[in-house]
Structures are given as structure tokens and as C-alpha cells.
């Protein structure tokens, strides 16, 4: 299993939200660059960065910090949050982002995502299927969409996309365990999907359970920041 530490950024600082609510924010006094290097030493090479300011603004905001993180040698970084223009996607890829994560734009404007394929390989795009119940949430999770989770994945799966980040918003930041049954259902329905589990992971046992379920990758946020999962445990898994 690939363990992907998450860095959610507001105002250049690492934060965690509870259930995606900006009013329920915990700020961590940890230097983002030092944090990436810490987990690289523990064996992680892939990182998930969300520009939460960008998710609200509809454009990249924390560009200086993103550029600095992308300059760290050996870090494979996927970035989301506010990527709703071709220029923002190109800016990130030109600076070394391994993948761009498209959430709201994928749900609202699929023609934009399809158009990107003329410039960007599908393997370098991650479709963020962030769900609350059975429905997709958009605009930094501030709005519920009428679109069903399975409908969104079906649309892009049939277009040749295979990287899907599935975050259970109701579990995100809550340390209540991941949505194992949902992930197993999705992997059975969409053979060959590279599913990145996100939301609720609280312990190394959760990661072991997901690995046993066949989930190829998991994003971990609060559990790493609070020490519920240690570098030694991550090193052993990696």
C-alpha cells in the first residue's frame, strides 16, 4: 500500500478541517517543507497537497509555498484545490507536480477535463470524488451536488481515467475509521481502478485493513499530524 501524507494549506500553514468545514479548523505549527522531509525519511515518497484557500477562491492561492514543496528533490507531489483553469494546471505541472487533482471542476465542467487530455495524459490527472452519503460535494465541500458518486466515477472511468481519490467527507478529520465497505464496492464495480482512500484513518490497523481489502493507496492527515500513526509504523509498512 502507498501511504500518502496530506498537507491541507490555509494561509501558508498546515491545517486540518473536520468534515470539510472551514469553521472547524485545527492549525498545526509545523513547517510544511520540514513536514514533507520528515515523512520522506520515514519512507513516503508521494504527498497530497490541498490549497484550501484556492478551493474557496476558485484559483491557486498559495503559489509560493506550492512551488517550494515541488522543489523538494524526490518528492512526488499531487496537488488540488482551485484548479479550474488550464493555466493553473500547466503552472503546477511545469514546476514538477506529478499529478493534478480535479474535484469541483470535474463534477461541474467535464468538458474542461476532457479538453485537458489534449495536453496532459490521463495518468497525470486524479479525479477527486469527494462524497457525502452517496452524493458528490463541490466548492471546497461547501456545496452538495446532485451528482451521485458512482455516476461521476462511471463518466470518467469510461473515458479512460483510472486515478480516483475518494474522500468520505463525514469521516474526514474525525478519526472514526475509513469507509471500507464503500471502497470495496467501488473496486468491485470498476475493475482496474487506482483508488486512493481518504477520510477517517486513525491507526496503522486501519491501513492494514485497507491493504487487506485491496485498496492500493491511502491519504493520511490528522493521524500523522497528531502522532496516532508514527514514523516507525509508516517505515515498517512502506
Backbone as a ProteinNet text record, in pm:
[ID]
protein_1_A
[PRIMARY]
XXXXXXXXXXXXXXXXXXXXXXXXXXXXXXXXXXXXXXXXXXXXXXXXXXXXXXXXXXXXXXXXXXXXXXXXXXXXXXXXXXXXXXXXXXXXXXXXXXXXXXXXXXXXXXXXXXXXXXXXXXXXXXXXXXXXXXXXXXXXXXXXXXXXXXXXXXXXXXXXXXXXXXXXXXXXXXXXXXXXXXXXXXXXXXXXXXXXXXXXXXXXXXXXXXXXXXXXXXXXXXXXXXXXXXXXXXXXXX
[TERTIARY]
84	0	86.9	43.7	111.2	47.5	126.6	78.9	113.5	11.8	28.5	-4.2	96.9	68.1	-1.1	-96.6	-173.2	-128	-119	-95	-206.3	-298.1	-402.9	-354.6	-356.4	-291.8	-393.3	-386.6	-458.4	-358.6	-345.9	-253.7	-110.8	-70.7	65.4	93.9	-9.4	8.9	-69.1	-19.2	-87.1	-205.6	-320.3	-440.2	-510.1	-603.9	-697.4	-836.8	-929.5	-1069.4	-1145.5	-1252.5	-1341.3	-1459.5	-1474.6	-1582.6	-1583.8	-1464.8	-1452.6	-1502.6	-1532.8	-1587.9	-1475.8	-1469.5	-1363.8	-1372.6	-1490	-1506.1	-1460.6	-1429.5	-1383	-1240.5	-1151.9	-1014.6	-917.8	-821.8	-709.4	-583.8	-510	-385.4	-267.3	-175	-57.4	66.3	141.3	260.7	378.6	368.5	470	507.5	636	680	646.4	571.5	531.2	648.8	756	870.8	938.7	951.6	1011.3	922.4	791.1	696.6	711.5	723.5	743.6	873.7	979	1108.4	1102.9	1028.9	1015.5	956.1	850.4	784.1	856.2	938.1	1024.2	1127	1178.5	1273.4	1208.4	1075.3	1002.8	964.7	999.4	974.7	866.1	800.2	695.9	762	708.1	759.2	649.7	525.2	412.6	337.7	299.9	232.3	110.8	12.2	-112.9	-128.3	-126.7	-137.1	-270	-341	-465.2	-451.7	-464.9	-468.2	-612.8	-642.9	-780.4	-823.9	-730	-762.9	-803.9	-732.5	-763.7	-897	-930.9	-1059.5	-1175.4	-1160.9	-1265.8	-1263.1	-1142.8	-1128.9	-1151.6	-1138.1	-1153.2	-1028.6	-914.2	-786	-675.9	-557.3	-446.1	-412.5	-387.3	-357.4	-217.1	-184.4	-57.1	56.5	77.4	171.8	317.1	358	497.3	528.6	437.9	459.1	452.6	356.1	344.7	471.8	523.8	646.4	763	770.5	878.8	868.5	747.6	729.1	766.3	726.2	755.7	905.2	981.4	1125.9	1201.2	1132.5	1199.1	1233	1358.6	1405	1352.4	1295.4	1248.1	1104.3	1041.8	901.5	810.6	719	619.8	490.8	456.3	351.1	230.7	113.2	-11.6	-80.7	-137.7	-191.4	-332.5	-419.6	-555.7	-595.5	-713.6	-765.7	-763.5	-875.9	-886	-833.6	-803.8	-754.7	-875.8	-908.5	-1025.7	-993.9	-864.2	-819.8	-698.3	-685.6	-573.7	-440.2	-436.4	-312.4	-263.9	-356.5	-316.8	-262.9	-328.3	-281.9	-142	-121.2	9.3	115.8	80	175	227.5	139.7	179.5	266.3	224.1	299.2	436.4	445	574.2	671.5	619.1	704.4	728.8	681.4	717.4	609.3	485.1	377.7	364.9	353.7	340.3	200	101.9	-38.3	-114.3	-218.5	-309.8	-440.3	-501.2	-624.7	-740	-837.9	-952.2	-1077.8	-1139.7	-1259.5	-1382.3	-1403.9	-1523.9	-1538.4	-1427.4	-1433.4	-1470.8	-1429.7	-1463.6	-1613	-1672.9	-1816.8	-1899.5	-1850.5	-1930	-1906.2	-1782.3	-1748	-1662.2	-1721	-1641.8	-1576.2	-1634.7	-1572.9	-1435.1	-1416.7	-1286	-1183.8	-1222.9	-1132	-1098.3	-1197.4	-1172.3	-1076.1	-1092.1	-1005.1	-860.4	-838.6	-702.5	-627.3	-700.4	-635.6	-554.4	-580.5	-500.2	-358.9	-342.4	-212.1	-154.8	-240.8	-199.8	-248.2	-161.4	-201.3	-298.9	-393	-492.9	-427.1	-310	-242.6	-192.4	-182.9	-135	-251	-371	-489.9	-555.6	-584.9	-660	-797.5	-901.4	-1037.1	-1075.2	-1103.2	-1142.4	-1293.3	-1332.3	-1473.9	-1504.4	-1520.8	-1543.8	-1692.8	-1727.6	-1868.3	-1918.3	-2044	-2117.2	-2241.7	-2246	-2351.6	-2321.5	-2414.2	-2391.6	-2368.5	-2360.5	-2352.6	-2220.1	-2185.1	-2061	-2078	-1973.2	-1970.1	-1866.5	-1890.7	-1803.7	-1773.4	-1691.5	-1656.4	-1597.8	-1490.1	-1428.8	-1520.6	-1609.2	-1706.8	-1814.3	-1824.1	-1923	-2060.3	-2064.7	-2190.7	-2210.8	-2332.3	-2366.2	-2414.7	-2366.7	-2405.9	-2514.5	-2601.5	-2699.1	-2636.4	-2507.3	-2438.6	-2405.5	-2437	-2404.5	-2257.1	-2198.8	-2059.4	-2032.9	-2117.6	-2094.7	-2113.4	-2199.9	-2218.5	-2093.7	-2033.4	-1911.9	-1799.1	-1779.5	-1671.8	-1699.1	-1823.3	-1857.6	-1822.2	-1856.7	-1831	-1683	-1596.2	-1453.5	-1387.6	-1435.4	-1384.1	-1403.1	-1519.4	-1548.2	-1465.6	-1412.6	-1326.1	-1178.7	-1149.7	-1012.9	-936.8	-1000.7	-935.6	-936.1	-828.1	-820.1	-781.5	-730.1	-690.7	-807.3	-858.3	-971.3	-940.5	-954.9	-939.5	-1079.2	-1111.3	-1246.8	-1242.3	-1290.1	-1289.7	-1430.8	-1447.7	-1574.3	-1572.5	-1645.9	-1641.1	-1688.4	-1787	-1840.6	-1739.1	-1638.7	-1535.4	-1406.7	-1392.1	-1266.6	-1234	-1115.3	-1071	-1134.8	-1216.3	-1292	-1229.6	-1130.9	-1062.9	-1161.6	-1254.4	-1356.4	-1340.6	-1233	-1210.3	-1257.9	-1194.8	-1227.5	-1353.5	-1402.7	-1525.7	-1492.1	-1453.9	-1404.8	-1506.6	-1631.7	-1732.2	-1756.1	-1755.9	-1773.4	-1659.4	-1536.5	-1421.7	-1422.6	-1460.4	-1468.5	-1574.9	-1684.8	-1792	-1743.2	-1670.3	-1622.6	-1518.6	-1428.3	-1326.1	-1385.9	-1492.7	-1560.4	-1634.2	-1689	-1768.9	-1682.6	-1560.4	-1473.6	-1337.5	-1326.8	-1200.5	-1085.7	-970	-851.9	-841.2	-936.9	-932.5	-816.9	-745.7	-645.6	-714.5	-766.6	-846.6	-759.4	-766.4	-695.9	-799.8	-790.6	-885.7	-848.4	-949.6	-923.7	-1041.1	-1007.4	-1111.4	-1123.6	-1093.6	-1119.8	-1007.4	-898.4	-791	-729	-725.1	-685.5	-569.4	-535.7	-433.7	-370	-258.2	-192.6	-281.9	-368.1	-459.2	-556.5	-600.7	-686.7	-615	-486.8	-409.5	-392.6	-368.7	-356.9	-489.1	-600.4	-731.4	-755.9	-722.6	-741.1	-651.2	-529.7	-439.1	-495.2	-548.5	-607.6	-731.4	-800	-916.5	-877.2	-748.1	-702.2	-693.6	-712.9	-702.7	-555.2	-520.5	-379.1	-310.8	-388.7	-325.4	-421.4	-364.7	-447.2	-381.4	-463.1	-417.3	-439.9	-338.4	-347.4	-312.5	-398.4	-377.7	-360.9	-473.4	-469.4	-393.3	-405.4	-339.3	-187.6	-130.8	13.1	47.1	-33.8	-7.1	-15.7	-107.4	-126.9	-44.6	23.6	108.1	37.1	-87.7	-158.9	-96.6	-34	47.5	187.9	286.3	421.6	507.9	617.4	710.9	762.2	781.7	831.8	729.9	600.3	496.1	486.4	496.8	492.3	612	729.7	850.7	833.7	774.1	753.2	656.1	551.8	455	513.5	588.4	646.3	754.8
-120.5	0	124.6	224.5	353.8	444.6	491.2	584	725.5	811.4	945.5	1047.7	1107.2	1212.9	1332.5	1390.6	1504	1632.6	1737.5	1872.2	1961.1	1997.6	2093.3	2231.4	2324.8	2453.7	2568.8	2649.5	2777.3	2882.2	2988.8	3095.3	3048.9	2950.1	2900.6	2807	2770.5	2684.8	2554.7	2449.9	2320.9	2324.4	2281.9	2275.9	2142.8	2111.1	2001.6	2054.2	2020.5	2055.9	1932.4	1952.8	1842.6	1842.9	1731.5	1714.2	1826.4	1877.8	1978.8	2116.8	2141.2	2270.1	2366.1	2479.4	2576.4	2634.8	2636.2	2687.3	2590.1	2467.1	2366.2	2327.7	2423.1	2412.8	2397.6	2307.6	2295.8	2333.8	2429.5	2472.2	2406.1	2354.6	2286.2	2372.4	2398	2482.4	2396.5	2351.9	2265.8	2326.3	2339.6	2391.9	2289.8	2329.5	2233.5	2165.2	2237.5	2177	2074.4	2107.8	2013.6	1890.7	1911.8	1800.7	1701.9	1753.9	1666.1	1587.3	1655.2	1586.2	1480.9	1509.7	1413.7	1282.6	1292.2	1169.4	1103.5	1178.1	1114.8	1027	1074.2	994.2	867.7	873.1	755.2	659.7	695.6	604.8	647.3	760.5	807.8	886.9	870	947.9	1030.4	993.9	1061.7	1145.8	1266.9	1359	1420.6	1453.2	1511.2	1649.6	1751.4	1889.9	1948	2013.1	2081.7	2228.7	2313.8	2458.2	2493.7	2492.6	2517.9	2661.6	2754.2	2891.1	2891.4	2813.7	2804	2738	2637.3	2568.7	2665.9	2759.9	2860.5	2968.8	3006.4	3117.3	3076.2	2946.6	2900.6	2921.1	2939	2953.7	2926.6	2891.3	2867.7	2995.2	2979.2	3094.6	3085.2	2971.1	2956.6	2914.2	2992.3	2954.1	2946.2	3040.2	3040.5	2912.7	2873.3	2752.1	2628.7	2623.6	2509	2491.8	2601.6	2595.9	2544.2	2585.7	2540.9	2390.9	2342.7	2199.4	2120.2	2169.1	2098.8	2094.3	2181.4	2183.9	2081.5	2014.3	1915.9	1792.5	1761.5	1651.1	1517.9	1439.7	1306.1	1299.3	1415.2	1416.2	1410.5	1315.9	1300.8	1364.1	1479.6	1561.5	1573.5	1542	1568.4	1684.2	1775	1898.6	1923.8	1964.6	2002.5	2127.2	2177.3	2296.7	2416.4	2443.9	2564	2552.3	2432	2415.7	2412.6	2528.6	2540.3	2612.5	2620.5	2682.8	2606	2597.6	2528.2	2588.9	2720.9	2787.6	2738.8	2716.7	2667.8	2525.4	2441.3	2303.6	2303.6	2385.1	2392	2445.2	2545.8	2604.5	2498.1	2415.3	2310.9	2204.5	2158.6	2053.1	2101.7	2224.9	2280.7	2290.2	2302.1	2312.8	2179.1	2071.9	1939.7	1860.2	1908.4	1827.2	1696.3	1586.7	1456.7	1438.6	1492.6	1482.3	1605.9	1637.8	1740.7	1672.8	1726.1	1668.6	1761.9	1707.9	1787.6	1739.4	1830	1794.7	1864.9	1988.8	2063.1	2074.6	2103.2	2121.7	1992.4	1879.1	1750.1	1722.4	1767.9	1746.7	1846.9	1971	2078.1	2096.2	2075.8	2104.9	1992.4	1877.4	1766	1798.2	1889.5	1923.8	1986.5	2059.7	2117.7	2006.7	1904.3	1793.1	1718	1694.7	1624.6	1703.7	1835.5	1920.2	1912.9	1894.2	1885.2	1765.8	1664.3	1542.9	1568	1678.5	1710.2	1752.5	1795.5	1840.7	1750.2	1684.2	1610.9	1466.6	1372	1232	1205.4	1114.1	1082.2	1033.9	969.1	917	1027.9	1150.8	1262.7	1343.9	1292.5	1356.8	1262.8	1314.1	1240.5	1306.2	1226.3	1276.4	1261.6	1374.4	1372.1	1352.8	1235.1	1202.9	1214.2	1337.2	1364.4	1350.9	1260.5	1227.2	1246.8	1284.7	1293.9	1209.8	1095.4	999.3	934.7	943.6	890	998.5	1125	1235.6	1310.3	1368.5	1443.3	1583	1630.1	1767.3	1846.7	1976.5	2060.7	2192.3	2275.9	2409.3	2402.3	2322.5	2307.6	2238	2152	2076.3	2164.3	2286.8	2379	2360.1	2291.5	2270.4	2122.3	2076.5	1940.7	1943.3	1849.1	1837.3	1730.9	1741.4	1635	1509.3	1518.9	1409.6	1296.7	1174.9	1058	1022	968.1	924.9	826.9	725.5	624.4	679.8	779.1	840.2	917.1	989.5	1064.4	970	865.6	771.4	701.7	661.2	594.7	681.2	809	900.5	903	921.5	933.8	798.4	695.7	560.3	520.4	551.8	517.8	601.4	715.3	799.8	759.5	658.6	609.2	652.7	727.8	768.5	651.2	639.5	530.7	578.8	701.3	752.2	827	772.6	835	847.4	968.7	996.8	1006.8	913.9	907.3	940.2	1059	1106.2	1103.6	1032.3	1033.6	1156.6	1258	1387.1	1374.7	1291.4	1278.7	1216.8	1146.9	1087.1	1168.9	1260.7	1331.6	1415.4	1393.6	1466	1420.8	1315.6	1273.2	1154.9	1088.8	974.5	864.8	834.2	732.1	607.4	599	483.2	509.2	442.5	465.7	392	429.8	370.8	243.6	140.4	19.3	-43.3	-51.6	-117	-39.3	93	175.1	152.8	148.2	129.9	-8.3	-109.7	-244.1	-249.4	-182.1	-175.5	-108	1.4	73.7	-7	-73.8	-152.2	-271.5	-329.2	-440.2	-392.9	-273.9	-220.4	-167.3	-118	-56.7	-127.3	-238.7	-313.9	-228.6	-241.6	-169.5	-27.9	15	149.7	161	274.7	304.1	394.6	334.1	405.8	453.4	582.7	641.8	669.3	596.5	611.9	732.6	804.4	922.7	947.5	984.4	1017.8	916.2	960.2	877.1	788.1	778.3	686	733.5	642.5	681.7	600.4	486.2	398.6	315.3	252.5	164.1	44.6	5.4	-106.5	-71.4	54.1	96.4	79.5	113.7	98.6	-48.1	-132.2	-275.3	-332.6	-287.2	-334.2	-293.7	-169.4	-123.6	-202	-227.4	-306.2	-446.3	-506.9	-640.8	-639.3	-523.2	-509.3	-488.9	-467.4	-446.8	-302.4	-209.2	-66.6	-33.7	24.2	43.6	160.2	261.5	380.6	447.9	518.3	589.2	720.2	824.4	953.9	961.1	1005.6	1014.5	1157.5	1217.4	1354.9	1368.1	1379.3	1406.9	1300.7	1175.1	1067.7	1083.6	1135.3	1161.8	1287.5	1390.8	1517.7	1505.8	1423.1	1408.8	1295.3	1217.3	1110.1	979.4	965.8	838.9	729.4	770.2	680.2	739.6	661.4	712.9	690.1	765.4	740.5	597.9	537.5	399.6	302.7	326.1	240.1	257.4	381.2	407.8	343.2	353.9	295.6	144.4	80.8	-63.8	-101.8	-23.1	-51.2	-24.2	86.5	121.1	22.9
0	0	0	-77.2	-80	24.3	117.6	220.3	175.6	167.2	114.1	223	283.8	381.4	314.9	388.2	336.7	403.3	322.6	375.2	321.8	409	373.5	414.9	322.3	344.4	345.2	451.4	457.8	504.6	426.8	465.2	480	401.6	407.5	523.4	600.5	717.8	702.4	767.9	765.9	861.2	812.5	895.7	870.2	957.8	932.3	962.5	875.8	896.4	942.8	1012.8	1049.2	953.6	882.3	784.6	680.1	651	547.5	584.4	710	749.9	790.3	720.9	746.1	887.5	945.2	1080.6	1188.2	1149.4	1244.4	1205.8	1224.4	1176.1	1292.3	1275.1	1367.8	1292	1345.3	1280.5	1350.9	1270.5	1324.6	1299.1	1402.6	1390.8	1345.9	1224.1	1164.9	1030.9	1006.4	877.5	767.5	665.4	561.5	492.3	465.7	399.1	489.2	617.1	712	728.2	720.9	734.9	619.2	498.7	382.3	399.1	437.8	453.6	564.2	671.2	781.6	732.5	652.7	608.8	493.3	421	322	392.7	504.7	582.8	637.3	656.5	706.1	593.4	469.6	358.6	262.1	287.5	195.9	82.6	-36.4	-149.4	-214.7	-188.7	-253.2	-149.8	-189.1	-97.8	-165.9	-83	-131.9	-70	-155.2	-109	-155.3	-63.3	-99.3	-62.3	-160.9	-138.3	-102.1	28	71.2	42.8	47.3	5.6	-141.2	-220	-361.7	-387.6	-306.1	-323.9	-306	-212.3	-191.4	-298.6	-341.1	-435.3	-580	-607.3	-744.8	-829	-763	-831.9	-731	-779.2	-688.4	-611.2	-481.3	-395.8	-336.2	-277.7	-205.9	-299.5	-403.3	-508.3	-458.9	-375.9	-329.3	-251.9	-161.5	-83.4	-172.7	-262.2	-352.4	-434.4	-484.8	-563.6	-480.1	-353.8	-265.7	-238.5	-215.8	-191.9	-316.3	-431.1	-556.1	-586.2	-523.8	-547.6	-462.7	-370.4	-284.3	-366.7	-376.7	-459.5	-407.4	-497.4	-462.9	-417.5	-395.7	-352.5	-473.8	-472.8	-579	-526.9	-580.8	-521	-613.8	-559.6	-630.3	-559.5	-638.1	-581.5	-632	-538.5	-573.2	-497.3	-532.3	-465	-556.4	-620	-702	-843	-890.3	-1027.3	-1120.6	-1173	-1258.7	-1388.6	-1417.9	-1542.3	-1594.1	-1724.9	-1786.8	-1740.9	-1723.2	-1683.6	-1547.8	-1452.9	-1320.6	-1329.1	-1408	-1425.6	-1487.1	-1589.6	-1655.9	-1561.1	-1480.2	-1385.4	-1289.2	-1237.8	-1143.4	-1210.2	-1326.6	-1394.4	-1438.4	-1481.7	-1523.1	-1405.8	-1284.9	-1166.3	-1098.2	-1159.7	-1111.6	-1042.6	-1041.1	-982.5	-1060.1	-987.5	-1054.3	-1109.7	-1036.7	-1079.3	-1030.6	-1101.7	-1054.7	-1014.7	-911.2	-856.7	-892.6	-962.9	-1008	-937.8	-863	-787.3	-840	-795.5	-834.5	-985.5	-1052.3	-1197.1	-1267.3	-1210.2	-1270.8	-1261.3	-1151.3	-1133.3	-1212.8	-1219.5	-1279.9	-1429.3	-1471.7	-1611.1	-1670	-1695.8	-1750.9	-1884.7	-1962.3	-2090.3	-2070.8	-1959.8	-1928.7	-1905.8	-1830.2	-1800.8	-1928.9	-2012.8	-2138	-2225.7	-2225.4	-2307.7	-2261.2	-2129.8	-2077.7	-2134.4	-2177.4	-2226.3	-2352.8	-2420.8	-2537.8	-2497.5	-2373	-2322.4	-2212.7	-2138.8	-2019.7	-2029.3	-2000.7	-2000.2	-1885.9	-1909.7	-1807.5	-1678.8	-1689.7	-1571	-1480.1	-1532.5	-1450.3	-1392.9	-1408.2	-1353.2	-1253	-1135.4	-1033.5	-1022.6	-1038.8	-1021.5	-874.9	-810.2	-668.5	-659.1	-617.9	-599.6	-450.7	-404.2	-262.2	-233.8	-143.5	-127.9	14.8	22.4	147.9	129.5	199.3	169.3	35.6	-58.1	-191.9	-295.2	-250.3	-345.9	-337.4	-450	-462.2	-401.6	-331.8	-279.2	-357.6	-375.7	-457.8	-384.6	-450.4	-398.7	-258.2	-246	-113.8	-15.2	-68.6	9.4	72	25.4	80.1	16.8	-99.3	-169.3	-198.8	-184.2	-224.6	-369.1	-447.2	-587	-599.5	-700	-722.3	-782.7	-818.7	-886.4	-789.1	-827.7	-746.1	-760.4	-654.5	-654.9	-769	-781.3	-884.4	-1024.9	-1041	-1172.9	-1214.8	-1119.8	-1151.2	-1192	-1112.4	-1144	-1276.8	-1300.2	-1425.9	-1546.2	-1538.6	-1650.6	-1686.7	-1586.9	-1615.1	-1638.5	-1573.9	-1596	-1742	-1797.2	-1937	-2034.3	-1986.9	-2069.9	-2059	-1977.4	-1965.3	-1842.7	-1753.9	-1629.4	-1530.8	-1454.3	-1357	-1216.6	-1202.2	-1070.7	-1007.1	-897.8	-828.3	-679.6	-630.3	-487.5	-427.3	-339.7	-283.5	-134.7	-101	37.4	93.4	203.6	275.9	366.7	326.5	396.7	540.9	565.2	700.3	796.7	741.4	825.6	828.6	731.7	716	839.5	894.4	1012.2	1142.5	1137.6	1255.8	1328.8	1265.6	1329.2	1368	1277.7	1305.3	1220.5	1145.3	1059.6	917.3	819.2	678.6	633.9	516.1	459.8	381.6	452.2	387.4	294.3	337.9	254.2	125	133.8	14.6	-83.5	-31.8	-119.4	-184.7	-109.3	-167.4	-276	-252.7	-352.5	-481.4	-467.4	-584.6	-662.1	-592	-661.2	-733.4	-676.5	-744	-867.8	-861.1	-972.1	-1086	-1050.9	-1150.8	-1152.1	-1222.9	-1226	-1278.8	-1214.4	-1258.6	-1207	-1126.8	-1070.9	-971.9	-976.9	-874.5	-773.2	-668.5	-571.2	-455.9	-429.8	-316.3	-208.3	-98.3	11.6	95.8	142.1	224.5	317.8	442.4	539	649.7	772.5	890.1	936.8	862.8	902.1	1033	1130.6	1266.2	1322.1	1260.4	1316.8	1207.1	1242.9	1146.5	1113.7	1207.8	1180.2	1067.9	1063.1	952.1	819.1	816.3	693.3	656.3	755.7	730.3	677.3	735.2	689.4	544.4	510.9	373.3	277.6	320.9	236.8	213.7	319.1	305.5	216.7	212.4	125	-21.1	-44.5	-180.9	-224.3	-129.3	-161.9	-186.2	-301.6	-334.5	-265	-223.1	-164.5	-67.5	28.9	127.2	165.2	174.2	222.4	372.9	443.9	589.8	630.7	711	754.2	903.4	973.8	1118.3	1196.9	1158	1233.7	1234	1125.8	1122.5	1200.2	1183	1249.6	1401.3	1449.2	1594.1	1654.5	1570.7	1622.1	1647.2	1600.4	1617.6	1532	1423.8	1342.1	1341.6	1380	1398.8	1273.6	1262.8	1151.4	1149.5	1266.4	1272.5	1212.6	1241.3	1185.4	1034.6	988.7	845.4	776.6	837.5	779.3	765.3	863.7	858.8	746.6	728.5	622.1	483.6	472.9	342.6	301.5
[MASK]
++++++++++++++++++++++++++++++++++++++++++++++++++++++++++++++++++++++++++++++++++++++++++++++++++++++++++++++++++++++++++++++++++++++++++++++++++++++++++++++++++++++++++++++++++++++++++++++++++++++++++++++++++++++++++++++++++++++++++++++

